[in-house]
Amino acid sequence: MPEGDTIWRSAASLRARLVGKQILKAVPPTLVGRTVQAVEPVGKHILVRFDGGLALHTHLRMSGQWQLYAPGERWRRPAWQVKALLETEDTVAVCFAAPTVELVREGREGLQRLGPDILAAEFDLEAVVARARSSGPVALGELLLDQRVAAGIGNIHKNEALWRTRLDPFRADYTDDELRSLYTDARAGLQASIGGRRPAESVYRRTGRACRRCGTLIRSQRQGERLRRTYWCPTCQA
């Protein structure tokens, strides 16, 4: 599933090519004639807003992708995968294979349950800590992926933030200060990624390889209801 940094970059590309443009051809066809007013990333979701209070909500998960083309340019994915299409005078934006594509009224996007966007300009860290506390005793490796606590963190940045802050992903007892440090670090990692400064992974997909900090062999196992793979150093994150 794309993480917040990937969604942020996709939204930025769509915004640069679509905002202020009138839609000449669309899937769904209801959008023909409308003007794109904004493109907003919300955690792992993208909202394309139009005049008249309509918004196109997409959630890409593992299979979906937005691609941009010039009119008449050959697509890199087959037409049968098209879930949404927005064509202007100079751009064709195509959403392929996204499992969630819906047209919604502004303010009714169904995203109210999400926690603060980890990449939002105004990030409410204390609200995140409060949401984490209201979740009950949850292991840190599962808590970071809970989009109701903070939206936009995926499995890569989960593992890397836990390693950098030296926190055990299987711990369910933690202080507010540890939570603040963890979410602040995850946010910084995502910000670095969208700025093109993402370093090589320290633990993610490095099972059996030496920890970059202490040399202990990295371990991994499935965690949580969704069985996402967690990677950690048993010495640094004891």
Sequence and secondary structure as in RCSB ss.txt:
>XXXX:A:sequence
MPEGDTIWRSAASLRARLVGKQILKAVPPTLVGRTVQAVEPVGKHILVRFDGGLALHTHLRMSGQWQLYAPGERW
RRPAWQVKALLETEDTVAVCFAAPTVELVREGREGLQRLGPDILAAEFDLEAVVARARSSGPVALGELLLDQRVA
AGIGNIHKNEALWRTRLDPFRADYTDDELRSLYTDARAGLQASIGGRRPAESVYRRTGRACRRCGTLIRSQRQGE
RLRRTYWCPTCQA
>XXXX:A:secstr
   HHHHHHHHHHHHHHHTT B SEEESGGGTT BEEEEEEETTEEEEEETTSEEEEEE TTT EEEEE TT   
SS GGGEEEEEE SS EEEEES SEEEEEETT SS TTS  BTT SS  HHHHHHHHHHT S  HHHHTT TTTS
BT  HHHHHHHHHHTT  TT     HHHHHHHHHHHHHHHHHHHTT     SSTT TTSB TTT  B EEEEETT
TTEEEEE TTTT 
